Amino acid sequence: MKCFGGHINRDVGLAVAVLKVFDAVHGLENALLSDPKNDLPGYLSVLKCLEEALKFLGDNCWLAIQWLEDIVEYLEDNLVAN
């Protein structure tokens, strides 16, 4: 198990990053619901952040899920799941 520890840490790290970005996107909700006439540059900045976050999530969610499934499978195959 020790030899796989680094791989598991990397895989879990990606999953944590995906969750943090998802949480950040959720945090943009109020800014996106505001009236853009009040602060158009700020609103456009939030849209740019949303675009970057969605690209990150789109590029990494499936990969993180696959890696986490591989970790679970490894742990189950090696009777480490508990």
Buried (B, 14 or more C-beta within 10 A) or exposed (E): EEEBEEEBEEBBEBBEBBEEBBEBBEEBEEBEEEEBEEEEEEBEEBBEBBEEBEEBBEEBBEEBEEBBEEBEEBBEEEEEEE
